[in-house]
Amino acid sequence: MNSENAPQHRLIIAGAGVAGLEALAALSAVAPDRVDTTVLAPDAEFKIQATTVEEPFARPRASTYSVPQICADHGATHLRDGLAAVDTSQKRVTTASGSDLQYDSLLVAVGATREPVYGSQAIVFRGDQDAEAMHGLIQDVEGGYAKRIAFIVPSGVTWPLPLYELAMMTAHRAREMGQDDVSIVFITPEELPLAAFGQTASAAVRRALDVAGVELKTASYVDRLSGGKAHVSPGGEIIEVARVVTVPRLGGPALRGLPSDDHGFIPVDEHARVRDVDGVYAAGDGTTFPVKQGGMAAQQADAAALAIARAAGAPVEAEPFDPVLRAKLLTGARTEYLREAIGPEGGEETSVASRNALWWPPSKVAAPYLTGYLGRLGKRPQDARESG
């Protein structure tokens, strides 16, 4: 049976973040006309959240894109609903509204849950939804009303890179406004700053923190905040703080019908297949892969897309997920590009830091298919709009 007469492979992509949309764009490229794709996602807009760290500093807001438009451009249907449960024996999903949908392949890219920490005593920066609160803090810094600020990485599963950016950009803004007595401390459980990127890149981050005038405390945990004091362990140090900024603690989606670990994360193999389940894949922050970052989500999505394309009969080889960690670090002074091969093919000397772009295009999130598409979409004003 040729591809023109063969029934299309039914694919459901649950989630319209970086992982879900990267997989959609990849499948459109490697398996055209072989997959009937439904993108199941409650939101009609997409924004790369990694770019929102600049919004509190009154810089242009990150571009917002239409999910239905992205789906239409890739021959897919957008169903504005959420994923509630999976029946793997019947190859069926139940949506949040109670509908049932059949699939041949399912890609779960719903992301992680985000748990606020330290209650009302801290700004928990989760992206654009907290940009206004962070902007208020920056205004207080500029006006001389906030003098001692702690940026705290909580214990548990997190992605701390945006917090480093916010700390350094805040320090540089204070200096630009003549507020030389502003004191900023960065407290992290990591042994090295941004340790996931390896020693060379970590040393570059430490230098950037020094240039910004940010005090760094590694291998340190803030047990609690009370009365303007951060209680730090080990050692029992108490640090006076006027304001606190942190990032959320992440948890898995714990989807009914799919396996998960004790924290709700979905276990996957090197092809992003959910372990011990037929026809189901997962990519992004909701999986057990320890690094929760958009570029990693995109690489997982690409591995899943190739495996799904092969299942749909496309003449492609499924390639395993071999992660290379890339980040464009904003410091408030110079941009640092960081890279570390963290997969089995990486060697001992793979950590790199450079002020020149290490990939192209040098986007905040390295998502090969999605980044190229969004770049082209940005040249069509009728299809993409700025959120401010």
C-alpha positions, 0 to 999 in steps of 0.5 A, a space after each residue: 500500500 502506497 503512502 497516498 492510500 494508506 490511512 494516516 497515523 493518528 497522533 495526539 500531542 498533549 501540550 503546546 509548549 516548546 516540546 509539543 510544538 517542536 515535535 509538531 514542526 519536526 514531524 511536519 518536516 520528516 513525515 509530511 502527509 503521514 500523520 493526522 495530528 491533534 494538538 491537545 492544549 488548553 491555551 491558545 497562545 504560545 510564548 517562549 518563557 525563557 525570554 521573559 526575564 527581560 520584561 521586568 526591566 522595561 524591555 520589549 515583551 517576548 513575542 506571543 504566537 497563536 497556537 491555532 495558527 502554528 497548528 494550521 501551518 503544520 497541517 494539525 488541528 488544535 483542540 483547546 482542552 487538557 489531558 486528564 487520563 490515558 487508557 493505554 490498553 485501548 489507546 485512548 485519552 480522556 480530556 479535561 472536558 470529558 471527551 475521549 480521543 483515539 490515538 496510534 501514537 501519543 506524545 505527552 508534553 504537558 510540562 511540570 507542575 510549579 510549586 511556589 516556595 516561601 509563601 508570600 515572603 518571596 517573588 516566585 518568578 515563573 515567567 511572564 505571569 510574575 514579570 509585573 511583580 518583579 518589575 515592581 521590585 526593580 522600581 524599588 531598587 531604582 528608587 532606593 527602597 530595596 537595599 538587601 535582596 536575596 535570590 534563592 534557589 530552593 531545594 528539590 527539582 528546579 531550573 535556576 538559570 533565570 534566577 541567575 539572570 535576574 540577579 545579575 541584571 538587577 545588580 547592573 540596574 542598581 549600579 546604572 541608577 547610582 544605587 551603589 549601596 544595594 547588596 545582592 546575595 545569591 544562595 544555591 544548593 549547587 556545588 558550583 554556579 549552574 553546575 549542570 554546564 560543567 566546570 568551564 561554563 560554571 567558572 564563566 558564570 562565577 566571573 559574571 556574578 563577580 562583575 555584577 557584584 553579586 555575592 554567591 553562596 553555593 552548597 547552601 539551603 534556605 530552610 526558612 524565611 522569617 522576619 526579614 531573615 534567611 536561615 541558611 544551612 548547613 552552618 546555621 547562618 542567618 542573613 538579613 534580607 529585605 526582599 527575596 526572589 526565587 523560582 518554583 519547585 517542579 513536580 511531575 504531572 502524575 497523569 492517570 494511566 501512565 507510570 510515574 516516579 515518586 514525584 510524578 515525573 514520567 519515565 522515558 527511554 532514549 527515544 522518549 518512549 514512556 517505559 513499558 507502554 506501547 505507542 506513548 512518548 513523553 518530552 519536556 519538564 514532565 519527564 524524569 530527565 533531570 534537566 528542566 530546560 526548553 532546549 532539552 525539551 526540544 531535543 527530547 521532542 525531536 527524538 520522539 518525532 523521529 520514532 513516531 515518524 518511523 511508526 507512521 511509515 516514514 523512511 527515517 531512522 529513529 535516533 536516540 536522545 543524546 542531550 547537549 545543554 545550551 544556554 544564552 545567559 543574560 547578565 545585564 552586561 555581556 551575553 554568555 553562551 554556555 554549552 555542555 554535552 551531558 549525554 553518553 557521547 559527551 567527553 570529559 572536556 565538553 564544557 564551553 563558555 563563549 561571548 560568541 554564539 555557539 549555535 545558530 540562530 543564537 536564540 534563547 531556546 535552541 529548538 531546531 525546527 520550532 526556532 526556524 519556523 518562528 523566525 519565518 513567522 516573525 516576518 509575517 506580521 499578520 501571523 505573529 503579534 507582540 504582547 505589548 
